[in-house]
């Protein structure tokens, strides 16, 4: 068996609003998760179980690509990503995470609107839970999902990181970059 395909290669990335753990499986990014995330163990367990893979520290071409694109994002020079992503979860979770990819840079939507967008208006809580299980923060921008009253609600990187990301995007939009 090819060891590369049975390992999730991980490396750390220091963002301006907290440390992220990046992980690749084969030639796709499967992990971009906040180190302070209280569900870190659950995310890792899900990846291990579904991918039938262990973790190993190192670098890979996709992690290097992710780091470069994150550098561009945090400097305000990049609004979108083209790193190949691997969503690891249930079909419902994947549906929610793919919907995250459609939220325009610099904008927000509510969990209720997101549930409506995937044709499941009554599933607001399930959509919120799927957002909370997102293992590809920033790349699948769950920070752009807010409460129906406009409040910032739970975020794996903490509310300060969520606020930072939203303000970063808004400042770039306001500058017309």
VOKELO-597035 format. One record per residue: residue number from 1; chain; x, y, z of N, C-alpha, C in turn. Coordinates in nm, 3 decimals, decimal comma, always signed. Example, Ala and Ser with C-alpha at 12.3 -4.5 7.8 and 13.67 -1.06 7.14 Angstrom:
REM residues 2
[rec 1; A; [+1,319; -0,569; +0,780]; [+1,230; -0,450; +0,780]; [+1,320; -0,330; +0,780]]
[rec 2; A; [+1,285; -0,225; +0,708]; [+1,367; -0,106; +0,714]; [+1,290; +0,003; +0,787]]
//
This chain:
REM residues 177
[rec 1; A; [+0,082; -0,120; +0,000]; [+0,000; +0,000; +0,000]; [+0,086; +0,125; +0,000]]
[rec 2; A; [+0,043; +0,223; -0,072]; [+0,115; +0,349; -0,080]; [+0,092; +0,427; +0,049]]
[rec 3; A; [+0,199; +0,451; +0,125]; [+0,190; +0,520; +0,253]; [+0,131; +0,660; +0,239]]
[rec 4; A; [+0,158; +0,727; +0,125]; [+0,108; +0,862; +0,101]; [-0,045; +0,866; +0,107]]
[rec 5; A; [-0,110; +0,764; +0,051]; [-0,256; +0,764; +0,046]; [-0,319; +0,716; +0,177]]
[rec 6; A; [-0,241; +0,667; +0,270]; [-0,296; +0,623; +0,397]; [-0,258; +0,716; +0,511]]
[rec 7; A; [-0,209; +0,832; +0,474]; [-0,171; +0,932; +0,574]; [-0,233; +1,066; +0,542]]
[rec 8; A; [-0,271; +1,133; +0,647]; [-0,312; +1,271; +0,637]; [-0,190; +1,351; +0,680]]
[rec 9; A; [-0,128; +1,420; +0,585]; [-0,009; +1,499; +0,613]; [-0,054; +1,631; +0,675]]
[rec 10; A; [+0,006; +1,669; +0,787]; [-0,037; +1,792; +0,854]; [+0,081; +1,887; +0,877]]
[rec 11; A; [+0,048; +2,015; +0,877]; [+0,145; +2,119; +0,910]; [+0,068; +2,238; +0,966]]
[rec 12; A; [+0,132; +2,319; +1,042]; [+0,069; +2,434; +1,105]; [+0,084; +2,560; +1,019]]
[rec 13; A; [-0,015; +2,647; +1,034]; [-0,011; +2,776; +0,966]; [-0,050; +2,882; +1,069]]
[rec 14; A; [+0,036; +2,980; +1,087]; [+0,009; +3,089; +1,180]; [-0,060; +3,202; +1,107]]
[rec 15; A; [-0,190; +3,215; +1,128]; [-0,265; +3,325; +1,066]; [-0,264; +3,444; +1,161]]
[rec 16; A; [-0,302; +3,560; +1,112]; [-0,307; +3,679; +1,198]; [-0,412; +3,668; +1,309]]
[rec 17; A; [-0,501; +3,569; +1,301]; [-0,606; +3,559; +1,403]; [-0,608; +3,422; +1,472]]
[rec 18; A; [-0,500; +3,346; +1,459]; [-0,492; +3,218; +1,529]; [-0,422; +3,112; +1,447]]
[rec 19; A; [-0,377; +3,009; +1,515]; [-0,305; +2,901; +1,449]; [-0,402; +2,799; +1,388]]
[rec 20; A; [-0,373; +2,763; +1,263]; [-0,453; +2,665; +1,190]; [-0,370; +2,538; +1,170]]
[rec 21; A; [-0,438; +2,425; +1,169]; [-0,375; +2,299; +1,133]; [-0,423; +2,263; +0,993]]
[rec 22; A; [-0,331; +2,254; +0,899]; [-0,362; +2,218; +0,761]; [-0,334; +2,070; +0,743]]
[rec 23; A; [-0,419; +2,003; +0,666]; [-0,397; +1,862; +0,639]; [-0,432; +1,828; +0,496]]
[rec 24; A; [-0,349; +1,743; +0,435]; [-0,378; +1,697; +0,299]; [-0,388; +1,545; +0,299]]
[rec 25; A; [-0,472; +1,497; +0,211]; [-0,488; +1,354; +0,189]; [-0,476; +1,335; +0,039]]
[rec 26; A; [-0,371; +1,268; -0,003]; [-0,344; +1,259; -0,146]; [-0,314; +1,398; -0,198]]
[rec 27; A; [-0,385; +1,438; -0,302]; [-0,359; +1,568; -0,363]; [-0,467; +1,671; -0,332]]
[rec 28; A; [-0,538; +1,651; -0,218]; [-0,643; +1,747; -0,181]; [-0,630; +1,788; -0,035]]
[rec 29; A; [-0,674; +1,908; -0,006]; [-0,676; +1,960; +0,131]; [-0,800; +1,906; +0,201]]
[rec 30; A; [-0,782; +1,840; +0,314]; [-0,896; +1,786; +0,389]; [-0,911; +1,852; +0,525]]
[rec 31; A; [-0,815; +1,939; +0,561]; [-0,817; +1,997; +0,694]; [-0,758; +2,137; +0,693]]
[rec 32; A; [-0,832; +2,230; +0,750]; [-0,786; +2,364; +0,781]; [-0,867; +2,403; +0,903]]
[rec 33; A; [-0,814; +2,366; +1,019]; [-0,892; +2,377; +1,141]; [-0,814; +2,454; +1,246]]
[rec 34; A; [-0,887; +2,531; +1,323]; [-0,827; +2,614; +1,427]; [-0,773; +2,526; +1,539]]
[rec 35; A; [-0,654; +2,557; +1,586]; [-0,592; +2,480; +1,693]; [-0,665; +2,495; +1,826]]
[rec 36; A; [-0,737; +2,607; +1,844]; [-0,811; +2,625; +1,969]; [-0,949; +2,561; +1,963]]
[rec 37; A; [-0,985; +2,509; +1,846]; [-1,118; +2,450; +1,824]; [-1,147; +2,346; +1,932]]
[rec 38; A; [-1,261; +2,361; +1,997]; [-1,295; +2,267; +2,104]; [-1,333; +2,130; +2,050]]
[rec 39; A; [-1,362; +2,121; +1,923]; [-1,400; +1,993; +1,861]; [-1,285; +1,930; +1,783]]
[rec 40; A; [-1,164; +1,977; +1,805]; [-1,048; +1,925; +1,729]; [-1,044; +1,773; +1,728]]
[rec 41; A; [-1,060; +1,711; +1,842]; [-1,054; +1,565; +1,849]; [-1,161; +1,499; +1,765]]
[rec 42; A; [-1,281; +1,556; +1,763]; [-1,391; +1,500; +1,684]; [-1,360; +1,508; +1,535]]
[rec 43; A; [-1,305; +1,621; +1,493]; [-1,269; +1,639; +1,352]; [-1,164; +1,535; +1,312]]
[rec 44; A; [-1,059; +1,524; +1,394]; [-0,953; +1,427; +1,364]; [-1,006; +1,285; +1,360]]
[rec 45; A; [-1,092; +1,251; +1,455]; [-1,149; +1,115; +1,458]; [-1,232; +1,087; +1,333]]
[rec 46; A; [-1,310; +1,187; +1,291]; [-1,392; +1,169; +1,170]; [-1,304; +1,146; +1,048]]
[rec 47; A; [-1,198; +1,225; +1,035]; [-1,108; +1,210; +0,921]; [-1,040; +1,072; +0,923]]
[rec 48; A; [-0,990; +1,033; +1,040]; [-0,925; +0,901; +1,053]; [-1,021; +0,788; +1,014]]
[rec 49; A; [-1,142; +0,795; +1,068]; [-1,240; +0,689; +1,048]; [-1,284; +0,678; +0,901]]
[rec 50; A; [-1,321; +0,789; +0,841]; [-1,375; +0,785; +0,705]; [-1,265; +0,760; +0,602]]
[rec 51; A; [-1,150; +0,823; +0,621]; [-1,041; +0,806; +0,524]; [-0,957; +0,681; +0,552]]
[rec 52; A; [-0,979; +0,622; +0,671]; [-0,898; +0,505; +0,711]; [-0,749; +0,538; +0,700]]
[rec 53; A; [-0,715; +0,653; +0,760]; [-0,579; +0,705; +0,750]; [-0,532; +0,759; +0,884]]
[rec 54; A; [-0,403; +0,755; +0,905]; [-0,342; +0,815; +1,023]; [-0,287; +0,952; +0,990]]
[rec 55; A; [-0,241; +1,022; +1,093]; [-0,184; +1,155; +1,076]; [-0,033; +1,149; +1,081]]
[rec 56; A; [+0,031; +1,233; +1,002]; [+0,176; +1,245; +1,004]; [+0,215; +1,387; +0,973]]
[rec 57; A; [+0,306; +1,443; +1,051]; [+0,349; +1,581; +1,031]; [+0,441; +1,588; +0,909]]
[rec 58; A; [+0,424; +1,692; +0,829]; [+0,508; +1,710; +0,712]; [+0,451; +1,818; +0,623]]
[rec 59; A; [+0,499; +1,821; +0,501]; [+0,448; +1,915; +0,402]; [+0,414; +1,838; +0,276]]
[rec 60; A; [+0,327; +1,894; +0,199]; [+0,287; +1,836; +0,071]; [+0,264; +1,950; -0,026]]
[rec 61; A; [+0,261; +1,922; -0,155]; [+0,235; +2,030; -0,251]; [+0,103; +2,103; -0,223]]
[rec 62; A; [-0,001; +2,031; -0,184]; [-0,130; +2,098; -0,162]; [-0,125; +2,182; -0,034]]
[rec 63; A; [-0,051; +2,142; +0,065]; [-0,036; +2,225; +0,186]; [+0,041; +2,352; +0,151]]
[rec 64; A; [+0,145; +2,339; +0,072]; [+0,221; +2,457; +0,031]; [+0,131; +2,552; -0,050]]
[rec 65; A; [+0,048; +2,497; -0,137]; [-0,046; +2,579; -0,215]; [-0,144; +2,648; -0,120]]
[rec 66; A; [-0,195; +2,574; -0,022]; [-0,290; +2,631; +0,074]; [-0,226; +2,745; +0,153]]
[rec 67; A; [-0,102; +2,726; +0,197]; [-0,033; +2,831; +0,272]; [-0,015; +2,957; +0,187]]
[rec 68; A; [+0,024; +2,940; +0,063]; [+0,043; +3,055; -0,026]; [-0,089; +3,129; -0,048]]
[rec 69; A; [-0,197; +3,053; -0,066]; [-0,326; +3,117; -0,088]; [-0,379; +3,183; +0,039]]
[rec 70; A; [-0,354; +3,122; +0,154]; [-0,391; +3,186; +0,281]; [-0,312; +3,315; +0,300]]
[rec 71; A; [-0,183; +3,314; +0,266]; [-0,104; +3,437; +0,273]; [-0,168; +3,547; +0,189]]
[rec 72; A; [-0,211; +3,512; +0,069]; [-0,276; +3,609; -0,019]; [-0,409; +3,657; +0,037]]
[rec 73; A; [-0,485; +3,566; +0,095]; [-0,614; +3,601; +0,156]; [-0,592; +3,698; +0,272]]
[rec 74; A; [-0,501; +3,664; +0,363]; [-0,480; +3,748; +0,481]; [-0,415; +3,882; +0,447]]
[rec 75; A; [-0,346; +3,891; +0,335]; [-0,289; +4,020; +0,294]; [-0,391; +4,104; +0,216]]
[rec 76; A; [-0,509; +4,048; +0,191]; [-0,613; +4,121; +0,119]; [-0,599; +4,115; -0,032]]
[rec 77; A; [-0,509; +4,031; -0,082]; [-0,486; +4,021; -0,226]; [-0,565; +3,908; -0,292]]
[rec 78; A; [-0,625; +3,819; -0,213]; [-0,696; +3,704; -0,270]; [-0,836; +3,698; -0,209]]
[rec 79; A; [-0,936; +3,686; -0,298]; [-1,075; +3,676; -0,254]; [-1,131; +3,535; -0,267]]
[rec 80; A; [-1,066; +3,451; -0,345]; [-1,115; +3,315; -0,364]; [-0,997; +3,218; -0,366]]
[rec 81; A; [-1,029; +3,091; -0,351]; [-0,927; +2,987; -0,345]; [-0,950; +2,886; -0,456]]
[rec 82; A; [-0,842; +2,824; -0,501]; [-0,856; +2,715; -0,597]; [-0,778; +2,591; -0,553]]
[rec 83; A; [-0,753; +2,582; -0,423]; [-0,692; +2,462; -0,367]; [-0,794; +2,348; -0,381]]
[rec 84; A; [-0,753; +2,231; -0,429]; [-0,848; +2,119; -0,437]; [-0,886; +2,072; -0,296]]
[rec 85; A; [-1,016; +2,068; -0,270]; [-1,068; +2,035; -0,137]; [-1,126; +1,894; -0,134]]
[rec 86; A; [-1,115; +1,832; -0,017]; [-1,177; +1,703; +0,008]; [-1,264; +1,717; +0,132]]
[rec 87; A; [-1,396; +1,721; +0,112]; [-1,489; +1,725; +0,223]; [-1,509; +1,584; +0,275]]
[rec 88; A; [-1,490; +1,566; +0,406]; [-1,500; +1,434; +0,468]; [-1,611; +1,440; +0,573]]
[rec 89; A; [-1,725; +1,380; +0,541]; [-1,839; +1,381; +0,632]; [-1,957; +1,311; +0,568]]
[rec 90; A; [-2,074; +1,334; +0,627]; [-2,197; +1,273; +0,574]; [-2,238; +1,346; +0,446]]
[rec 91; A; [-2,330; +1,287; +0,373]; [-2,380; +1,353; +0,251]; [-2,444; +1,487; +0,285]]
[rec 92; A; [-2,518; +1,494; +0,395]; [-2,580; +1,620; +0,435]; [-2,473; +1,725; +0,467]]
[rec 93; A; [-2,371; +1,686; +0,544]; [-2,264; +1,780; +0,575]; [-2,197; +1,831; +0,448]]
[rec 94; A; [-2,169; +1,741; +0,355]; [-2,105; +1,782; +0,230]; [-2,192; +1,880; +0,153]]
[rec 95; A; [-2,322; +1,859; +0,157]; [-2,414; +1,950; +0,090]; [-2,405; +2,090; +0,151]]
[rec 96; A; [-2,403; +2,095; +0,284]; [-2,390; +2,224; +0,354]; [-2,255; +2,287; +0,324]]
[rec 97; A; [-2,148; +2,210; +0,330]; [-2,014; +2,265; +0,308]; [-1,997; +2,314; +0,165]]
[rec 98; A; [-2,055; +2,244; +0,069]; [-2,050; +2,293; -0,069]; [-2,129; +2,422; -0,084]]
[rec 99; A; [-2,237; +2,436; -0,008]; [-2,314; +2,561; -0,012]; [-2,231; +2,677; +0,043]]
[rec 100; A; [-2,144; +2,650; +0,139]; [-2,056; +2,755; +0,192]; [-1,972; +2,816; +0,080]]
[rec 101; A; [-1,932; +2,734; -0,015]; [-1,847; +2,780; -0,125]; [-1,918; +2,882; -0,215]]
[rec 102; A; [-2,049; +2,891; -0,204]; [-2,125; +2,984; -0,289]; [-2,146; +3,121; -0,225]]
[rec 103; A; [-2,109; +3,135; -0,098]; [-2,130; +3,264; -0,029]; [-2,022; +3,361; -0,077]]
[rec 104; A; [-2,063; +3,471; -0,137]; [-1,965; +3,564; -0,191]; [-1,875; +3,625; -0,084]]
[rec 105; A; [-1,752; +3,649; -0,122]; [-1,653; +3,715; -0,038]; [-1,710; +3,847; +0,012]]
[rec 106; A; [-1,691; +3,873; +0,140]; [-1,733; +4,001; +0,197]; [-1,879; +4,010; +0,231]]
[rec 107; A; [-1,954; +3,900; +0,217]; [-2,096; +3,901; +0,250]; [-2,123; +3,797; +0,358]]
[rec 108; A; [-2,240; +3,807; +0,418]; [-2,283; +3,708; +0,517]; [-2,426; +3,664; +0,485]]
[rec 109; A; [-2,459; +3,545; +0,534]; [-2,598; +3,497; +0,528]; [-2,629; +3,433; +0,663]]
[rec 110; A; [-2,756; +3,417; +0,689]; [-2,796; +3,354; +0,815]; [-2,804; +3,202; +0,797]]
[rec 111; A; [-2,803; +3,132; +0,910]; [-2,818; +2,986; +0,905]; [-2,953; +2,951; +0,842]]
[rec 112; A; [-3,056; +3,031; +0,872]; [-3,188; +3,008; +0,814]; [-3,187; +3,024; +0,663]]
[rec 113; A; [-3,121; +3,128; +0,614]; [-3,111; +3,148; +0,470]; [-3,034; +3,032; +0,405]]
[rec 114; A; [-2,931; +2,988; +0,473]; [-2,852; +2,878; +0,419]; [-2,935; +2,751; +0,412]]
[rec 115; A; [-3,015; +2,725; +0,516]; [-3,103; +2,607; +0,515]; [-3,201; +2,618; +0,398]]
[rec 116; A; [-3,256; +2,737; +0,376]; [-3,346; +2,758; +0,263]; [-3,277; +2,738; +0,130]]
[rec 117; A; [-3,153; +2,782; +0,120]; [-3,077; +2,767; -0,005]; [-3,056; +2,622; -0,045]]
[rec 118; A; [-3,048; +2,532; +0,053]; [-3,029; +2,391; +0,019]; [-3,163; +2,316; +0,018]]
[rec 119; A; [-3,274; +2,393; +0,024]; [-3,406; +2,333; +0,014]; [-3,453; +2,264; +0,140]]
[rec 120; A; [-3,398; +2,305; +0,255]; [-3,435; +2,241; +0,382]; [-3,458; +2,348; +0,488]]
[rec 121; A; [-3,556; +2,434; +0,464]; [-3,582; +2,549; +0,551]; [-3,600; +2,512; +0,697]]
[rec 122; A; [-3,653; +2,395; +0,725]; [-3,678; +2,355; +0,864]; [-3,554; +2,299; +0,932]]
[rec 123; A; [-3,444; +2,286; +0,859]; [-3,324; +2,221; +0,913]; [-3,218; +2,321; +0,959]]
[rec 124; A; [-3,262; +2,432; +1,016]; [-3,167; +2,537; +1,055]; [-3,065; +2,483; +1,156]]
[rec 125; A; [-3,111; +2,410; +1,255]; [-3,019; +2,358; +1,358]; [-2,921; +2,257; +1,296]]
[rec 126; A; [-2,969; +2,172; +1,207]; [-2,881; +2,075; +1,142]; [-2,777; +2,146; +1,055]]
[rec 127; A; [-2,818; +2,252; +0,988]; [-2,724; +2,331; +0,908]; [-2,619; +2,395; +0,998]]
[rec 128; A; [-2,663; +2,448; +1,112]; [-2,569; +2,508; +1,206]; [-2,470; +2,404; +1,258]]
[rec 129; A; [-2,520; +2,284; +1,289]; [-2,431; +2,176; +1,336]; [-2,332; +2,135; +1,228]]
[rec 130; A; [-2,377; +2,128; +1,104]; [-2,287; +2,092; +0,994]; [-2,180; +2,200; +0,977]]
[rec 131; A; [-2,220; +2,327; +0,992]; [-2,122; +2,435; +0,986]; [-2,018; +2,418; +1,095]]
[rec 132; A; [-2,062; +2,381; +1,213]; [-1,971; +2,361; +1,325]; [-1,875; +2,245; +1,304]]
[rec 133; A; [-1,914; +2,151; +1,218]; [-1,829; +2,034; +1,191]; [-1,738; +2,055; +1,069]]
[rec 134; A; [-1,743; +2,173; +1,010]; [-1,662; +2,203; +0,892]; [-1,513; +2,192; +0,926]]
[rec 135; A; [-1,443; +2,105; +0,857]; [-1,300; +2,087; +0,884]; [-1,213; +2,169; +0,788]]
[rec 136; A; [-1,275; +2,252; +0,705]; [-1,199; +2,333; +0,609]; [-1,229; +2,482; +0,627]]
[rec 137; A; [-1,214; +2,530; +0,750]; [-1,236; +2,672; +0,779]; [-1,157; +2,760; +0,683]]
[rec 138; A; [-1,207; +2,876; +0,660]; [-1,156; +2,978; +0,569]; [-1,179; +2,935; +0,424]]
[rec 139; A; [-1,133; +2,816; +0,385]; [-1,152; +2,768; +0,247]; [-1,300; +2,744; +0,218]]
[rec 140; A; [-1,372; +2,681; +0,310]; [-1,518; +2,670; +0,306]; [-1,565; +2,769; +0,413]]
[rec 141; A; [-1,600; +2,891; +0,371]; [-1,609; +3,005; +0,463]; [-1,730; +3,006; +0,557]]
[rec 142; A; [-1,726; +2,919; +0,656]; [-1,835; +2,914; +0,754]; [-1,839; +3,041; +0,840]]
[rec 143; A; [-1,731; +3,120; +0,838]; [-1,732; +3,246; +0,912]; [-1,832; +3,345; +0,853]]
[rec 144; A; [-1,877; +3,321; +0,730]; [-1,972; +3,411; +0,664]; [-2,117; +3,380; +0,701]]
[rec 145; A; [-2,138; +3,282; +0,787]; [-2,274; +3,246; +0,830]; [-2,295; +3,301; +0,970]]
[rec 146; A; [-2,402; +3,379; +0,985]; [-2,429; +3,449; +1,111]; [-2,572; +3,420; +1,158]]
[rec 147; A; [-2,602; +3,466; +1,278]; [-2,737; +3,449; +1,331]; [-2,838; +3,531; +1,254]]
[rec 148; A; [-2,966; +3,492; +1,262]; [-3,072; +3,561; +1,187]; [-3,088; +3,706; +1,231]]
[rec 149; A; [-3,044; +3,738; +1,352]; [-3,052; +3,876; +1,402]; [-2,925; +3,955; +1,372]]
[rec 150; A; [-2,835; +3,895; +1,291]; [-2,712; +3,962; +1,253]; [-2,597; +3,942; +1,351]]
[rec 151; A; [-2,622; +3,865; +1,456]; [-2,517; +3,844; +1,556]; [-2,414; +3,741; +1,509]]
[rec 152; A; [-2,293; +3,759; +1,558]; [-2,189; +3,659; +1,533]; [-2,216; +3,545; +1,630]]
[rec 153; A; [-2,231; +3,427; +1,577]; [-2,256; +3,311; +1,662]; [-2,135; +3,220; +1,655]]
[rec 154; A; [-2,138; +3,114; +1,730]; [-2,024; +3,024; +1,745]; [-1,936; +3,007; +1,622]]
[rec 155; A; [-1,807; +2,995; +1,648]; [-1,710; +2,974; +1,542]; [-1,593; +2,897; +1,601]]
[rec 156; A; [-1,544; +2,798; +1,528]; [-1,437; +2,713; +1,576]; [-1,312; +2,787; +1,617]]
[rec 157; A; [-1,282; +2,896; +1,550]; [-1,163; +2,975; +1,583]; [-1,190; +3,078; +1,690]]
[rec 158; A; [-1,314; +3,081; +1,740]; [-1,354; +3,180; +1,839]; [-1,418; +3,300; +1,770]]
[rec 159; A; [-1,500; +3,371; +1,844]; [-1,572; +3,485; +1,785]; [-1,476; +3,597; +1,743]]
[rec 160; A; [-1,364; +3,612; +1,813]; [-1,267; +3,716; +1,773]; [-1,211; +3,686; +1,635]]
[rec 161; A; [-1,183; +3,558; +1,606]; [-1,132; +3,521; +1,473]; [-1,239; +3,543; +1,367]]
[rec 162; A; [-1,364; +3,506; +1,398]; [-1,474; +3,526; +1,303]; [-1,488; +3,674; +1,271]]
[rec 163; A; [-1,486; +3,757; +1,374]; [-1,496; +3,902; +1,355]; [-1,379; +3,952; +1,270]]
[rec 164; A; [-1,258; +3,904; +1,299]; [-1,140; +3,944; +1,223]; [-1,157; +3,912; +1,075]]
[rec 165; A; [-1,200; +3,789; +1,044]; [-1,216; +3,746; +0,904]; [-1,321; +3,829; +0,832]]
[rec 166; A; [-1,434; +3,854; +0,898]; [-1,540; +3,933; +0,835]; [-1,494; +4,078; +0,814]]
[rec 167; A; [-1,424; +4,134; +0,911]; [-1,375; +4,272; +0,897]; [-1,267; +4,280; +0,790]]
[rec 168; A; [-1,181; +4,180; +0,781]; [-1,079; +4,176; +0,676]; [-1,146; +4,180; +0,539]]
[rec 169; A; [-1,243; +4,093; +0,518]; [-1,311; +4,088; +0,388]; [-1,384; +4,218; +0,359]]
[rec 170; A; [-1,450; +4,273; +0,460]; [-1,524; +4,398; +0,439]; [-1,430; +4,513; +0,405]]
[rec 171; A; [-1,313; +4,516; +0,469]; [-1,217; +4,625; +0,440]; [-1,165; +4,613; +0,297]]
[rec 172; A; [-1,143; +4,492; +0,250]; [-1,097; +4,471; +0,112]; [-1,206; +4,514; +0,014]]
[rec 173; A; [-1,331; +4,475; +0,042]; [-1,443; +4,514; -0,043]; [-1,457; +4,666; -0,045]]
[rec 174; A; [-1,448; +4,728; +0,072]; [-1,462; +4,874; +0,081]; [-1,352; +4,949; +0,006]]
[rec 175; A; [-1,233; +4,890; +0,002]; [-1,121; +4,952; -0,071]; [-1,132; +4,930; -0,220]]
[rec 176; A; [-1,221; +4,838; -0,260]; [-1,238; +4,809; -0,401]; [-1,122; +4,732; -0,460]]
[rec 177; A; [-1,053; +4,658; -0,376]; [-0,938; +4,581; -0,424]; [-0,985; +4,459; -0,501]]
//
